[in-house]
């Protein structure tokens, strides 16, 4: 059943879904059959009433006159606006939560004042202020950056990006303004008869990627560090087996941690544990799912209340099939819209906690507001306890599978493991003990195989070649549940990486967090480049997205190219029918930014390409092979 999943727990739960004749992602994928070749290649368009148009022999242009390259790049740019918009929405929520917390209106506190002061200093704010004044000023600066005019250079880029990149981006005309205005420009450019030039559209995509990372991702993650604590290494249980049906279980799903943090705080209160026990449960558990879960497990130790992470988005329906989830609270991103029938079958309540999220048939919507987070968390707990009382029969979790995972490797944590300096890492790279570093920032998809199969394949290929992997996104859960973020996983690494793991007591795959942590990884790469006195494009570093899926992933990939990094992606993005565009993205752009896309669906071949790139960069730096 490798076409289903790499994880035994998911395969077992899939058998339950089949037995129960429940709609599920795996069967829906297969039911789609062969995909439209025009759509796969990016050469179809439905933007105006003259269409749909398709590029084919005898019809080399759409009705408006756009060619294959322009059509495919316009489609890709429009996808990227969705990813940037979603990251920016998250950043706005962080800024609002930070402000409300500073004013004492939330159940949260400024947990890492050092990070707050550091962020303030980076944003050009004088730090001789009180914690409250700094938090308010940082919030205002975040919102100002989000909304900065696209005719002006975004200050955040100037504050955070390497000087060499700033100069290059300025020269290429891709130094952006704020993400809201860059999205506005990109969406406007994607309308019929406005911008039909694939090179112009590609430059706008690069601008968008840079604006997204520096205007949204970096400030939002650093802001969340200030609010909820900077991640540090600790052990956590992952996989579906953490769901114990003898407890009242509230699962938080999505990409934003706010309601999850409020739930953890409320669930630790004796009154709520007592309520759950009075209802016949052993107690009350809070459980993380996908990226919201990642945000929580990176920052919070697990105990008898917060019990860990189930997995990535393809584990959602299998987890619901345990019958042990009483409330499934959904914030922004990744809640499959066919879950309504799961509510009756498996006695769960689907509740949106975001104004963006609406699953047909869900039982409620509680729109997150920072000032109401405590009462909203309490309402969710009360709903879960009442729903627990309605359980019919005995919920099942046949596998009970759990996997220990060591996670929480923020930039600060990496420096801590290295003794407070990058020197030990630079030393083992210079000597060749480590060949290089790869950031695995990916989703999970069924396009080229079962859930997480290719993610695990390429990670294993890379670590056995003495290449350290830093992971984020849904792909991070793949590696956690797959056992590669443990100290024991060093046995699968090459001799050099194994020695580094033993010396520093780290896994061969460092768990960095969510897709949003692309920004955090960027800061780590910047620090390494600055320490060596080179541009990021000169480093023995690469990116892989072996199972990318959606719009947030595409904008991360575009940024990586702008940042100067070799970026492996699979499956093939929807550009295959646009030969000049393919050449631009996979060859020509390297001469401009130093980065490029490398498309490869065979993971051994992909690892070969990455290793070859890393060795080429080592040679250029004069480092031993």
N, C-alpha and C positions, 0 to 999 in steps of 0.2 A: 504493500500500500504506500510505496514511496511517492506515488502520484497524489496522495492525500497530504501527508505530512512527514517531516523528519522525526516527529515526537510521538512516542508510544501513547502518551496520555490523550493526545488529540485523536489518534487513530481509534482508540477504544471508545471515546465519546462519539466519534463519527458513527461507529456501529450502532450506538444507541439512537442517534438521530435517524439512521436508515430504518431501524426497527420500528421507530415511532412514526415513520413516514413524514418527517419534518423537512420543510424547505431548509436548505443550507448552502453556504457559499460554494462548497466543493461540487455539489450536484448542479448548481446553477451555472458554474463555470463550464462544466462539460455539456450542459444543455445548449449553450450558445453555439457549439459546433464551429465550423470554419468561419473565421472573421472576414469582413469585407476588405479586400486587398487595397482598395483606394483609401479607406480610412487608416489601415495599418501603415501605409506609406505617406500619409499626411497630404494626399493630393485630392481631397474632397472638401467642399465648402458649402455651408448652409447659411451663410450670413445674410443673404438678401433673397428677395422673391424671384429673382432670375434663376436661382438654383433649385435643388442642389446641383453644383457643378463638379465634374470630375475631369482630371487631366488624363488623356489617353491619346493614342495615335489618331490623328485627324481632328483632335480637339486639344491642342497643346496649350490653350489658354482658357480661363473661365470666361463667362459672358462679359464681365467687366474688363477683361484683358489681362488679369493677373496670371503669371506663369507658375510652373510647378514649384520653383524655389521660393518665390514670394508667398504662395499659398501655404506651403508647409511651414515656413518660418513665421508667418502671421498666426497660424494655428498654435504653434509652439509658444509664441509670445503671449497669446491670450491665456494659455494654460498657466504660464508663469505668473500672470497677474493674480490668478486665484491663490497660488501659493503665497505670494508676497502679501496679499490682502489678509490671509488667515494668520500669518505670523504677526502682521501689524496689529490685527485685532487683539491678539494675545498680549502684545507689548502695551497696548493702550490699557488693557485690564490690569496689567502689573502696575502701571503708573497710577491709575485710579486707586488701586488697593494700597499702594505705598502711601499715597496722600491721606487716604482715610485712616490708615494705621497711625500715621504721624499725628493725626488729630484725635486719636483715641477712640475711634468709632468702629473698630473691628475687634474680633477676638485674637488678632495676631499681634506680634511684637516685632521690633527690629532685633532680629536674632544675631546678626553679624554686623556690628557697628563698624568694624574695621573695613569690611567690604563696602559698606555704604560710603565711608570716607574716601576710600580708594576710587570708587565709581564717581563720586562728586569731583574729586581732583582731576580725573580723566576728562570729565565733562566741562572743565574750566571753571568750576565753582570753588570759591574760597572755602576752605574747610574749617576756618576759625568760627564755627557756628555750633549751636546745640544740635543734638541728634534730631530733634523735631524739625528745626530750621533746615538742616541738611536734607532730610527726607522730603520735605516740601519742595526744596529747590531742585532736587534730583527728579522728582515727579514732573515738575514744570519743564525741566530740560529735556526729559524723555518725550513729552508731548510736543515740545517745540521741534525736536528733531524729526519726529514722525510727520509733522506737518510742514516741514521746511520746503520752500519753493524750489521747484526743479530747475529754475534759472540760476540758482545759487549753489555753490558747493556745500555739501552736507558737512557740518562741523564735526560730526561723529567720525566720519572717515578720516579727517585730518587729525583727530585725537587718537584713534586706535590703529589705523592702517600703517604698514611699513612705508617709510618715506620713498623708497624706490618704486613701490606700487602707486603711490599718490602721483608721482611725477609721470609715470607711464600712463595711468588712467587719464590724467589731464591732457597729455599729448594726444591720446587716442580719442578724446572727446567723450569719455564714458565715466567721468567723475560726476556722480549723481547728486541730486537734491534728496529730499526726504521721501520715504516710501509711498506715502499717500499721493503726492504729486507725481511721482514716477509711475505709479499705477494708473493715475488719471491720463498721463501722456500715452502710456502703452495701450490702454484700452481704446483711447481715441484714435490712436494710430492703426488699430486693428479693425476699425470700421471699414466698410466697403468704400473703395475709391479714395483712400487717404494716403496710406503708405503701402506701396506694392513692391518695394525694393528689398530683396532679402538681406543685403548687407546692412542697410539702414535699420531694418527690423532687428537684425542680430545685435547691432550695437545698442539698441534700446533694451534688448534682453540683458545684455551685460550690465548696463546701467542699473537695471531693475535688480539684478542679483546683488550688486554691491550695496545698493540702497537697503535691500532686505536684511543683509547680514549686519551692517553697521547702524542702520536706523531702527531695526526691530530686534533681531535675534540677540546681539551682544548686550544691549541695555536691558532687555527683558530678563535674560538669564542672570546677569549680575544683580539686577533688582530683586529677583527671586532669592538669590543668595543672601542679600541683605535682610529680606523678610523672614526667610525660613531656614537659613543656615547654608553655608558653603559645603558641598558634598565632601566627605572624607571616607576612606575605605572601611568597610564593615561587612559582615556576613548576613545574607538574607535568604529566605526560602523562596523559590519560584516554582512555577508549574501548577497545573489545575488541582493537584492533590492538596494544596493549602486550603481548599474549600472544605470545611468541616460542617456537615449538615446539622450537627447537634447544636450549633450556634445560630443566632440571628446574624445574617451576613449582609453587609452593605458593600457593594462593589462600586468604585468610582472609575469611570472610563472616559477617555478623551485625551486632551493635551494640556490642560491647565490644572494646577494643583490646589486652587483656592478652597473649593468646597471639600476636597479631600483632607486638607490640613485642618479645616474647621471640624470635620467629622472625627478625625483622630483625637483632637482635643476633647470634643464632647463625649466620645465613647469611653474615654478614660474616667469620666465622672462616675462615681459610685451609684448615683441615682439611675443612670442609664443601664449600667450593668445589672442593677437590681430589677429594673423593669423587664429586661430580657429574661432573667432567671424566673421571675414571677410568671412570665408567659410560657414557661416550660423549657426554655433553652438553657444551655450551660453558661451562656454569656453572650456578649455582643462583639463581633469581629468587623473590622474594616479591612477591605481587600483592594489592592490596586490592579488595574487593567490597562494595558497598552501604555501610552506615553504619560498619562496622568499618573499611572502606577510607577513609571520610571522616575518621574519628578519626586514622588514620595519616597521610594525605596533608596534613591540616591542620597536622601537627606535625613531620613528617619530610621532609627533602629527598630527592628521588629520585636514584638513582645507578645503578651497574651491578649492584646487588643488589635494592634496593626500587625497583620500576619504575613504580608508579602505581596507578590506579583503573580498573576495567573499566566500572562504571556502577551503576545502581540494580537493584532486585530483578527487574525484568522483563528484565534483560540476563543473568541467571544461566544459564538454559538455553541461550541462544545462545552464551554464552562457553564453556560445557562442550562444545558441538558443534564447537569448534575442534580437539578432540582433543589440545590442548596442556597441559591441566591435570592434574597427576599426583596431587595431593592437594587436596581441597576441604574445608577445615577450618571447621566451622560452630559459631559461638557463638550466644548467645541472639538469636532473632528472624530471620524472613524466610529460611527455607530450604524451598523448595517440596517437599512430601512425595511427589512422583511421580518423583524423580530416579534411583531405583535402576537402571532399565534403562540409564541413561546410563553407568553404571560400566563395563559390558561393551562397549557400542557405542563409547565414546570413551575407554576406558582411563583412567578416573579413579577415585580412591578417595574416597568420601564418609566423612568422619570427624567425629563430633560432639566438640566440646571444651567442652560444657556439659551439666550434668545435666538441663537443661530440654529439650534438643533430641534428637529421635529421628526420623530419616527411615527409613521401612520399607526394609529391605534394605541399609542402610549397612554399611560394612566394619569400623567400629570406633568406640569411644567412649573418649575420654580426658578425664575431667572436670577442668576447670581448678581447680587449687589454687595459690595464690600461691607457696607454699614449693616447689612442684614444677615451676614454670613453665619453668625452664631444661631440665630433663630431658624435659618434655613436648614442648617445641619441638624438641629433638634427635630424639625419637622420630618426630615428624611429618616431619622432614627425611629421616630414614633410610627411612621408608615411601615417601616421594616418589621417592627415588633408586632404590629397588628397583622401584617401579612404572614408572619411566621405562624400565627395561631390558625391560619387557614390551610396550612399544608395538608395535602391529601396523600396518604400512603407514606412510604419511607423513601426519602431522596437517596439517590445512589451516586457514589463517586468510586467506581470500581477500581481504578488504578491506585488512588491515594498517593500518586507519585509526587515527590518533592525533590528539588535539586538545590543544593547549597550553591550560592553565588557570592563572590566578593566583588563589591561595586562601590562607587563613590569616588572615582578617580578624576576629580576636577584638576585644573592646572595647579592649584595650590597643593592639592594632595600629591600630585606627581612630584612637585618640587620637594615636598616633605619626605617622600619615599627616597628621594635622591640626596637627602641631607641638606635641603634648603637651597641647592644650586643645580643648574642644568649641567654642570661639568661632568658628573658621572655618566649621564646619557650621551653627551657629546663625545666623551672619551671612548665609550664602547662602539659608537658609530664610526669614529675616526679610525679605530683599530680594526674595524671589520667584524668585531664580535657580533654586533648587530649590523645587518646590511642597510636597513632603513626602517621607515615607519609608514604604515598604511592606515588611513582613516576609513573605516567601514561605516558608511552612513547610508542606511537603506531602509526600504519598507519591507513588506512580504507580499508576494503575489503568487498565483498559480500558473502564470504564463508559460514558464519553461520547466515546470516540475512541481512537486508537492511543496507545501508550506516549509520554508526555511531550508530545503534540501541544498540549494545552491549557495546559500549564505554560509552554511557549515562547511561545504566543500571548499570554497575559496579561502575561508579563514584557516582551515587545516593546511591547505596548500601553502599559504603564506607563512604561517608560524614554523612549519617544518623547514622552511628556507631561511630561517633566522631573520624574519621580518616581523617586528612588533606590530600588533593590530590594536587600534583604538576604535571602539565601537559606540555607535549612537543610533537612535531611531528604533523602529520595529525590529530591525536587524539585530539590535542589541539584545532584545528578549530571545531571539533565535539562539544567540551564542550563550546566553545565561542558562536557558532551559536545556540547551545542548551540552552543557558541562564544560565549556571552554573558558569560563571566567572563574575558574578555581585554581588553587595552587597546584593541585594534582595534574592539571592540564599541561603543566610543563613537560610531562613525559611525551607529549605529542609534538613538542617543539624541537627545532634543530639544536645542535650542541651549544652554539653561541647564545641563542635566546634562552635556552634552558639554564645556562650558567648565570645569565642576567636575572632570570626569575628567582633562582636560588639565592643570589647575592642580595637582591632587593626585597625578597619575599613578596613577589607580585605574580599574578597570572600572566600567561602569554598574550591574553586579550584583556585590555583595560576597558572597563565599562564606564563610559563618559556620560551616558544619559540618553536624552531624547534627540529627535531630529533638530530641535531648536538649539542643541548643543553644538551644531555645526559652527556657530559663532564662537563658542568656547574653545573648540578645537583650533579655529583660526587664530585665536590669541596665543595658543601654545605654539603653533607653527611660527607665528610672528616672533615669539620670544626666542625660539631656536635660531631663526634666520638672523635676528639681531645679534645674538651671542656669537654667531659665526661671521657676522659682517657681510652677509650676502642677501640677495633677493630670495624670497620664498621659492621662486621657480628654479633656483640652483640646488635645492635640497634633495637628498635621496628620499623623497616623500611622494606618496601617491594617494589617490582616493579610489574606493570601489563602492559601487551601488549595485550589487549583484542581483537584487530583486526589487528595483525601484518600482513604484506603482503610480503615485498620484502627484498632484500639482505642487505640493510642498517639496517633493523630492526633485522635481525638474528645476526649480529655482535654485536649490542647493547645488545641483550639478553645474548650472550655468555660472554660479558664483565661483565654484572651484576652478573652472576654466579661466575666468577673469583674474583669479588669484595666482594663476600661473602653474596649476597642478595638472598632471596626467590624471584623467578621470575616467575610470572604467565604468561602463554602465551596461546593464542587461535588464530587460530585453531591448531590442532596437527601438529607439524613440521613433515617433511617427514622422519621419523625414526621409524614408528610404526611396521615395519616388522623386526626390529633388536632388539630382546629382551634384550640382554646384554648391548647394547648401551642405550636403554631406561632406564634400571636400573642404569647405570652409571650416566646419566644426571639427573634423577629424585630422586635418592637415594644416591648412593655411593659417588658422588662428594661432597655432603654436609660434609662428613667426612674429605675431603681434603681442600676445600676452604671455607666451611661454607655456600655456596650458592647452589641452585639447581633450576631446572625447575619444575614448577607445571602446568600441562596441564589440562584445564577445560573449556568447552564450555558453561556451564550453569553459568551465571554471579552471581546468588545468591550463588551457591556452591563455586564459585571462591572467592567471598567476604568472605564466611565462612572460607575458607582455609587461606586467608590472615589475617583475624582477629585472627584466632587461632594461627598463627605464631607470630603475634605481641604480643599477650598475653603471649605466651611462653617466648619471649624475655624480656618482662616486668618482669615476675616472676624471670627469671635468674638474672636480675639486682636488684632485691629486690624492685621493684616498685609496688604500689598498683594496684589491678585489676580494 
